[in-house]
């Protein structure tokens, strides 16, 4: 039986680092009245290099923390965690709150594009190895070809602030020039860090096709679910709280950049 939830309760969002801030920022833009609790698991970044069991363990611990913070919904703002831990987080939440991943909204969006016959996907090793996008898209249409490429250097590069410069352009160009990504109709950025380099990717491809990132699409999904459940917060401007598992200056700088002001950042040991 679901507990009674108040619309003023916050939305919980988590990722292994700053990538999920792209989703949090999009939610803030679309739903400015919503309170947000964000957890960045910087101690275990990047999830793309971790085992499935480890990711499940981290995700359950974080979900417990977010439930203790009285969150009305949990957004898994990480593709690798969404691929490996979505079901266990849902089970752990016991239907008390809505749990939203960043993969299904993208797959649903792609399903509306009947003209797409060859879809490219780039992401971490963990996400690509899971074949989650290929499997889910194939469930929609067996005629769609999905080609995936692991791009493991991109998330750490972005996490350290190396984007929009010559270093990042060289690395991005090296990945995107792989023959595997030729003749695609769209490119899915299957990591929430990647919207931060979307402009660089767009410049390389020169608008030949759509480049899809999860931030706005997931934010719209959150809005739709909260609307259906009558859980939209309509009072006051939302307050935002940020927690990390290990302090990193880059996280604070990135959060301030996304949210337009100096933010309150707390280190939290949730593993004991």
N, C-alpha and C positions, 0 to 999 in steps of 0.2 A: 504493500500500500504506500502510495506516494505521500510524502509530508507536505503540509501546506507551505507554499512558497510565496514570499512577498516580492512584488516587482522591484522594490528598491534594493534587493539583495544583489551583490555584484556578479559579474561574469568572470569566471576563472579561466585563465589562458596560460598554457605552458609550452615551453620549447627547451632545447638544450642550450640556447644562447640568445643572440639578438635577432635571429631570423623571425621568430614569432612576433617580434615587435611590428613587422610589416602588417601582420594580421590584426594585431591589437590597435594599430594606428588606423587601419581601415574601419574597424568596428567603432572606434572613437569618432571618426568622421561621419559615418552613417547613423550612429546612435549616440549623439553627444550627451544624452542624459544618463547613459548607463555607467554605473560604477564598475571598475575593472580591478581585478587582482591578477597580477602577472608573476609567474615564477619562471626564471631562467636557470636551468640546471647547468650552470657554467662549470661546475666541478667535474661533470662527466661529458662535456662537449669534446668531440662531436658524436652524436648518437649513431651516425652512419658507419662508424667503425666498431660499434659495440655488438655483442651477441644479442640474439632475440630475447633470451632469458633475462639478460641484464636490463634491457630496455623495458621489459614488462615490470621488473622490480622497481626501477626508477619511476615509471609512470604511476604505479599503484601508490607509492609513497607520496608522490606529488598530488595525486587525486585526493588522498586522505587529507593532506594539508589544505587543499582548496575547499574541501567539504567542511573542514574545521573553521575556515574563514567564511562559512555560510554562503558559498557561491550557489547561485540558482542554475548555472549551466557551466559545463567544462568544455573548453575548446582545446583540442590537441593540435597546437599550431606547429606541428612538425610532421613531415611526410613519413620519416622512418618510424617514429612513434605511432603515427596513425596506421601504418602498415602492420606493425607487429603487436601493438598494445591496445588498439581501439576496443576490441571485444572484451579484454580482461578489465579495462577501465569501466566499461559499461556494466559488466557483471559486478565489479566492486561497488559501483555507485548504487546498485540494487534498484534502479528506476527511480531513485530519489530526485535526480536532476537529469536534465538533458545532456548528452555527451555528443559532441560534434567533432568530426575529423576533417582534415583538409583535402582528402582524396575524393570522397564521394561527390562533393559539390562540383569538382572539376570534371569528373566522369559524367555527371548529369548534364553539365554544360556542353561537353563535347558531343553528347548524344543528340543534341538539337542541331548540330552542324552536319547535315546529311552529305554535304559536299566533301567532307574530309575522308580520304581513303588511305592516307599514309601519315601516321601521327608520330612525331618524334618526342621523346621524353628524356630529359637530363635530370640527374639527381645524385644523391650520395650512393655509396656502395650498398648500404643497407636497403635503401628504397628500391634501387634497380634490381638487386639480387632477389628481392621478394616477388618480383613480377606482378606486383599488385595492380599497376595501371593496365598492363597488357591483359591480365585476367579479367578485370572488371570491364574494360572496354570491349573485350571479345564477348562478354555476356550480352552486351547490347547488340553487337553486330559482328558476325564471324568474317565479314568481308573487309573489315578495317585492319590494315597492317599497322602494328605498333613496333617501332624501332627504339630501343633504349640504349642510353650511354651513361655509364658512371663517370661523374666529374668530381672526384674526391678532393681536389685542391681548392675548389671554389668556396665552399663554406668556411674553411679555416682562413682563407684569404680575406673574405668579407668580414669575418669575426674580428680580425686584426686591423680592419680599416683600410685594407688595400683594395680599393675600387676607384673607378674613374681616374686611372693613371696608366702609365706605360706598362707597368708590371701586370696589372689586371688585364689589360687589352691583349697582351701577348699570350697569357694563359688561356683566356677565353677563346681567342682566335685559334689556338692550337687544338682545343677540344672541338669547337664547332666546325673545323675543317675536315673532321673525320668523314670518310666515305659513307659511313653508316647513316649520317644525317642528311644525305643528299636526297633531293626530290621529295621533301616532306611538305604536307599541306598546312601543318601548324606545329608549334613546338611548345610542349608543356614544361614549365619550369617547376620540377617536382621537388623543390626545396624552398622553404619560406625565406631563406636568406637571399635567394636569387632575384627577387624584385629589385634589390639594391643595385643589381647590374643589368637590369632589363634594358636600360637605354643603350648600354654598350653592346648588348646582344642585338638590339634593334638596328644599331648603326652598322653592324657587321652584315646582317641580312638585308639591310636597306628596304625594309617593309615589304619583302616578298610574300610574306604570309603572316598569320596571326601568332603572336607570342603570348601564351596564356600563363598568368601567375595566379596564385590562389587568394591573394589578400582580399580584393574587393568581392570576389565571388563567394568566398567563405563568409565575409561580413554580411552579405545579403542573405545568405542561408541562415545565419544567426538571427537576423532581423525577422525573417519569415517564420522561423520556429518560435521565437518569443512572441510574435504577433498572434500566431495560432494558439499559443498557450495562454494568451492574455497576460504576459509577463513583462511587457515593455515598461520601462521606468519613464514616467512622464513628468517627474518632479525634479527641479533643479538641474544644474550642470553636473555631470558625473565626476566622481573623485577616483583617482588612480593610485594604486599601491603596487610597488615593485619589490620583488624578493629574488635573491640569487643564492645559489648554494656555495659559491666561492667568489669573493670580491674581485672584479676586474674593472679597471678604469674605463676600458672601451665600452663596457655595457652601459655604464652611467652616461657616458657621452652620447651613445647611440639613442638611449631612451630619451634624453633631453632633446636631441635633434628631432625625434619623431613626435614628441608631445609638446614641443615648443616652449618649454620652461624647465627650470631646475627641478629635478624630481627627487622624491624621497626614496632612497634605495637601502634595503635592509638585507644583510646576510643572514641566512636561516639554515641551520643544520636540522634537516628533517629525517635523517637516516637512523637516528638512535631511538 
